[in-house]
Amino acid sequence: MRVMVPLVAAVAAYPFLPSGQVRDLAYQALGLVAVLAALWGLSRQTDRPRGWLLVLLGYLGWLVGDPVHPDGFHLLGTGADPGLVDAVRLASYGLIACGLLMTARRRGERRDLTAVLDVAVLAAGLAVVAGVFVIAPIARDSSLSLAAQVTSCAYPVADVLLLCLLVRLWARPGAKTAAFGLLSASLALLLVGNAFHDYALVDSTTTSSVLNDVLWLAGFVLAAGAAWTRSVQEQDELAPGQVLLVDPRSRLLVLATGLLLPAVAFVVAGLTSQTLDWEVVAGGALLMSLLVAAQMRGMLAVMQAQTVQLAGLARSDALTGIPNQRTWDFELARAAKAARGLNAPLTVAFIELDHLKEYYEAHGHPAGDQLVREAASAWWDLLQPGQVLARSGGGRFALLCPSLWADDVRPMIDAMRTATPGGLTTSVGVATWNPQSEPTAVVEAAEQALDEATRGGRDQVQLAPKPTSTTLIPRPTMFWQPIVDLRTTLPVGVEALSRFPESDPLTVFEAAASVGSGPTLEAVAITYALTNRPQGLWVAVNVSIEALGSVQVQRALAGNLTGVVLEITEHSDAETSDLARLLSGYRSRGASIAVDDWGPGFSNIDRLVILQPDIVKLDVTRLSSLASDYQGATVSLIAEWAEMVGAKICAEGVETEEQWQQLCGFGVHLGQGHFFGRPMPPEELLTMPRDTVAARVGSAPSKLGSRARTSPRANSGTPG
């Protein structure tokens, strides 16, 4: 810093030099010495930032292209305006701008668009001032050529842009080095001197030659002092995840200054009786309004994103990322309200990692945390739509399963226990809510069941007693009825049939529908059927048109539906405006569509056109005799229609060998009924022989009757 002492003394003595050639030569010599001293100081730095070198070269360009001191030394000459001098000076602006950007750049720093908009507002305000007091008078000067006008206007525009860049760097977050502070002050003095000079060109009454020179020389001297300061270095790279906070006061000052400048220009022009170009003020005000609107839009977007992020953090467990206890409490209250309104079951389970404390002690805290995270991730992947898994704390997790009974949740819990990482076991307590009680009751019941599991030796599942509510929809017991290929008599699928101990299925489903719980009961039956479906066979589930688009049934039918046949019941005259869209969505996930009990009531041609079924299920019990010409022709006609559209016919209610033989002759592909197997529980289906028909009748028909044809979909695999 000692290099600045003689330079400062020389600048202080400069105003006392005689005007003319002595002062002009002294200005150029002093400025050149200061810039060369700055370059020398920069060369002595161990880390030589390239940005600083560009800034100092820009300063040197301003000195070499000096047009202000006519009696000084002019290396580039004083030719026509514009000329080489203007090219060098304007290029120097570019060097300085690039140097400042390189000096203040931090690797890893995110671009702050809102801060850029702040500076853009300031630039618009400065542009209004420059336009009113400098650019507009130059444009009105008829004595200047067009090239001279453009060149003269380029200087104030470049000064405005450079000043805005300097303000942007000053307002950036983070600590500023002493060298950067001196360099900023240096550039600020130079730009103020440029502003006085630009205004003096259009206002003949303004003479500030000495003041301009002092400002410029002081700027060069400060640049030398900055280069000799040891803090000259590029900004450090930000550490991963490091965020620098912006001082809101500096940004508010920048924004407020930019917004006030047009008004200041308007007032000054009025007080000084200068010609006010309203187009300049109006254009600047319009531009600033658009920039402020864009700024507000960006700020609102950032606030919204931060609000969502904070809400997510408040609802998520910090260790695992899954919902926390607060979120689970909220979801429990919401699910209980929905379950009470639908008379639907609601099951809660508490899952606890066994001996987790010992695992932490044996393997360390990081390994224990990793185990908890892996368990949460593995269990989360097993959830169905609408289910919630939350971490209560430590190694305990809470599971919420709407529309399911405890017995229906058991298969998923077994899968979760199998997926538990680290060789740890789990203890589980499960309870189904009684809608006549408060939601806290099911939590207490599940916790008691968990306590019984832990006291019983851990590594087990305990179910709380089943609720005895009379308003709760009953839990169906699922029976399976085989569906066979009539040509081979081998089972290719099963139909899931709901059974209830208290009443017949039709009465139960109608009662549930009468109180608005029909879709919920259908969803429960579908969930149970898909959860316990037999291996190697496709499964057909019944669903009404009214329930097909309900939230409950859509959740039950979420995911991959390959090997699932949706039997649309034929007992309704419901509207089908959205039916095609719903069926298309189910088909896209692998489901096949069947029309159930086709023939009476709901059956008509337009329904077949809308549904475009893969299977038409024909109830032959309604036909008194398949040997009748009329009834036989009807079945044959339906079979031929199925062949034309690539569908299959499934005969329901096949009771005798004779019906089987006749249906084969009519070209019917599939069949079900007591002749092939009555509805049976899952355990009985597993022990049933694959083909019971051949053992009873000797052999299947050697070939189909004369009416039989092969359909593109007539195979023993999955329909569709």
C-alpha angles and dihedrals in degrees: 000000000000088000089071095061098075091037092053090048090051092051090049091053094045098087090057094059117105114265121249128044095350093056094041093051091044090053093053094044094048093046092048092049091051094050093045089049088052091051090049092050091048091052090057093058115103090218108045110194112211090216092065091051091055092050092052092046088053089053089051090052091054090053095046091048094047108153097170104074108061095183094052131090113286112197093179095042129236101265133148122331114273100032146132091305091061092047091053094046094048091046088052089061088058093049092051093048093050091046093053092049092050093046096053098037118121120197112231094024115134119233111256107213094180091057090050089053090051090056091044089058089051090048091052090051093049089046090057091052092046091045094052099043104028117010099044094050090049090051090051093050104105092187091072123081119236091255091051091049093051092047094047091049091049092067098061090041090053090046091053093049093047092048091050090050090052091050091049091054092046092052095048117114121255136059118306120222122231090245092054090049092053092046091050091050089048093054092043091056091048092050092048089052090050090052092053090047094049092050092047089058092063099033112060091191093064115087116169104144096139093043091051091049093050092049092049095046092047088053092053092048092050089052089056091050091050092051092052093050114104094225092075103127140116119266115276119252113260117250116244109281093009114141125191115215118228119229103237092204094064093048092047090051091052093048095045092048092052092049093048098048097079090052091048090051090050093050095045092048090051095047093048094043092236123157107267116210100211091190090065093049093044093048092048092047091050092049092048091050091054091047092049090049090051089047092052091047091053093046092049090049091051091047091050092049091048091048091053091046093050091047090051091050091049091052098041133078110247095220103043105020093229122116116296129223092274092056092045091053090053093048091047092055092047094046091047091053091051093045092050091051092050098036085235128152120256121194128197126193132185116207120194128188107232119236093358092150091058089049090055091049093048100042105024134251098284092052091047092051090048090052091052090049093049092048092051091048094048093048094044091059090059096056122113123220112288095023121117129207118189136173111240094187139292108007097334122108131185122218124198119196116180121203093014134107121224091255090054092052093051097084091054092047090052089052090050092051090051091050094052108124130222095041091279123145127221137220117212135193118194130188136170118221124245105220090213090067134060119273090248088067093067090048090054091046092051091047091051090050089051091050089053090051093052094044090049093062102281126252092086144097122239122193120207117229113284114258116252098210115150092207096054114099110251122257111244124227110222123230125184127218117194120239112205138195103248092215096055100019087222118136114253099170147354135232115227109227122189119224128188127196095218102049146352117289097246092055093048094049092046091050091050091048092050091061095041096259097107097105090047093053091046090050091051091051093047092048092051092047094050093043094053100032116147119251120254096018132088116238128223118208126189119235130169123228090241092057097039094086097037121117091238095055093041089055091048089051096045121130130017112357099184109144094021123119117198109211107205107210116236098213100091139077093202120151115266102199093124097028097099092052093048093049091047089056093050092046091052088062094051104271124140122215126227132183109224124217094357114193115058134056109345094031116110139132098259091057090055089050092051097042096039089197125208089208131029112200111210119198102218092181086080090061111081096203129008088197090068112105093227096047093041090050090051092054091045091050092053091047092052091049089052091051091052094052096037096248132129133236119224117193114214124202099030102171106163142041089241092059089049093052092046094048090051088054092052092055097252110160107199137028144182134183142105091297089069099029139319122237107285140176118264096258092054092048090056092057095043115112114251092240122023096162098071091052091055103041102026100242143357120259111287092225141358121267125266093274094054120111134172114255121207087240097039100113136114094250131085114315116253 
